[in-house]
Amino acid sequence: VQLQASGGGLVQAGGSLRLSCAASGRTFSTYHMGWFRQAPGKEREFVATINWSGGTKTYYADSVKGRFTISGDNAKNTVYLQMNSLKPEDTAVYYCAARSSRSSYTVVGLTGWYDYWGQGTQVTVSS
């Protein structure tokens, strides 16, 4: 199973980017997909996640709430992250993650919750 993230780039503060992540490989279903980010010298941190187990539930880090929107299509094992009003502090490598087990709840922010990880895409926001 591979997760391929794309859409990163360089943008000015206040601008927007849309990240995409698609899972491929052996046939499986994703019930949770999420985004994390890691800035230089810092630990990987949670950004947003979506749970498709019985409806759709989304969760966000406080730092991105109101600016970022996670969406996707679990039938296509694809997730997106629309990032608006970007700030220099959003600069990081963004990683997508997926979990193949169905669960009505989400352990928000736990990297170990996910089974698969993508390679990361760089997002740089200039001031």
C-alpha positions as CSV (number, residue, x, y, z in Angstrom):
1,V,0.0,0.0,0.0
2,Q,1.3,3.4,-0.9
3,L,0.1,6.9,-0.1
4,Q,1.0,9.6,-2.6
5,A,0.7,13.2,-1.4
6,S,0.9,16.1,-3.7
7,G,0.0,19.8,-4.0
8,G,2.6,21.4,-1.9
9,G,4.6,24.4,-2.9
10,L,5.6,28.0,-2.1
11,V,2.8,30.5,-1.4
12,Q,2.7,34.0,0.2
13,A,1.0,34.5,3.5
14,G,-2.8,34.8,3.1
15,G,-2.7,32.5,0.1
16,S,-4.2,29.0,-0.4
17,L,-3.0,25.5,-1.4
18,R,-4.8,22.3,-1.8
19,L,-3.1,19.0,-0.9
20,S,-4.2,15.7,-2.2
21,C,-3.4,12.2,-1.1
22,A,-4.3,9.0,-2.9
23,A,-3.8,5.4,-1.6
24,S,-2.9,2.7,-4.0
25,G,-1.7,-0.9,-3.9
26,R,-3.5,-4.0,-2.7
27,T,-7.3,-3.7,-2.4
28,F,-8.3,-2.3,0.9
29,S,-10.7,0.3,2.4
30,T,-9.7,3.3,4.3
31,Y,-11.9,4.4,7.1
32,H,-9.7,7.1,8.5
33,M,-7.4,9.4,6.6
34,G,-5.5,12.3,8.1
35,W,-2.9,15.0,7.7
36,F,0.0,15.7,10.0
37,R,2.9,18.2,9.5
38,Q,6.5,18.5,10.7
39,A,8.5,21.7,10.7
40,P,12.3,21.7,11.0
41,G,13.4,20.9,14.5
42,K,9.9,20.1,15.7
43,E,7.9,17.0,16.3
44,R,5.2,15.8,13.8
45,E,1.9,17.4,14.8
46,F,-1.7,16.6,14.0
47,V,-3.5,18.8,11.5
48,A,-6.8,17.2,10.5
49,T,-8.5,13.9,10.2
50,I,-11.6,12.4,8.7
51,N,-13.5,9.3,9.8
52,W,-15.8,7.6,7.3
53,S,-17.0,4.8,9.7
54,G,-20.7,5.3,9.7
55,G,-21.1,8.8,8.3
56,T,-18.4,11.4,8.0
57,K,-16.7,13.1,11.0
58,T,-13.9,15.6,10.8
59,Y,-11.5,16.8,13.4
60,Y,-9.0,19.7,13.3
61,A,-6.1,21.1,15.3
62,D,-7.0,24.3,17.0
63,S,-4.2,26.1,15.0
64,V,-5.9,25.4,11.7
65,K,-9.6,25.4,12.6
66,G,-11.5,27.8,10.4
67,R,-8.7,28.0,7.8
68,F,-8.2,24.3,6.7
69,T,-10.8,21.9,5.4
70,I,-10.4,18.2,5.1
71,S,-12.5,16.2,2.6
72,G,-12.2,13.2,0.5
73,D,-13.7,10.1,-1.1
74,N,-13.3,6.9,0.9
75,A,-14.5,4.8,-2.1
76,K,-11.4,6.1,-3.9
77,N,-9.2,6.1,-0.9
78,T,-8.4,9.8,-1.5
79,V,-8.2,12.7,0.9
80,Y,-7.7,16.4,0.4
81,L,-6.7,19.3,2.5
82,Q,-7.8,22.8,1.4
83,M,-5.6,25.3,3.2
84,N,-6.7,29.0,3.2
85,S,-5.3,32.1,4.9
86,L,-1.9,30.4,5.1
87,K,0.5,31.8,7.7
88,P,4.4,31.5,7.8
89,E,3.9,29.1,10.8
90,D,2.1,26.7,8.5
91,T,5.4,26.0,6.8
92,A,6.2,22.3,7.2
93,V,6.3,19.0,5.4
94,Y,2.8,17.7,5.3
95,Y,2.2,13.9,5.6
96,C,-1.0,12.0,4.9
97,A,-1.9,8.9,6.8
98,A,-4.5,6.2,6.5
99,R,-6.1,3.6,8.8
100,S,-7.8,0.5,7.3
101,S,-9.8,-0.5,10.3
102,R,-13.4,0.7,10.9
103,S,-14.0,2.5,14.1
104,S,-16.8,4.7,15.2
105,Y,-14.4,6.8,17.3
106,T,-11.1,8.5,16.4
107,V,-8.1,8.8,18.6
108,V,-7.3,12.3,17.4
109,G,-3.7,13.3,17.0
110,L,-2.1,9.9,17.6
111,T,0.3,9.0,14.9
112,G,0.1,5.3,15.9
113,W,-3.6,5.3,15.1
114,Y,-2.7,5.1,11.4
115,D,-1.4,2.1,9.5
116,Y,0.1,3.8,6.4
117,W,1.9,7.0,5.8
118,G,2.8,9.0,2.7
119,Q,6.2,10.5,1.8
120,G,5.3,14.1,2.6
121,T,4.9,17.2,0.5
122,Q,6.6,20.5,1.4
123,V,4.5,23.6,2.1
124,T,6.4,26.9,2.4
125,V,4.5,30.1,3.3
126,S,6.5,33.3,2.9
127,S,5.8,36.4,4.9
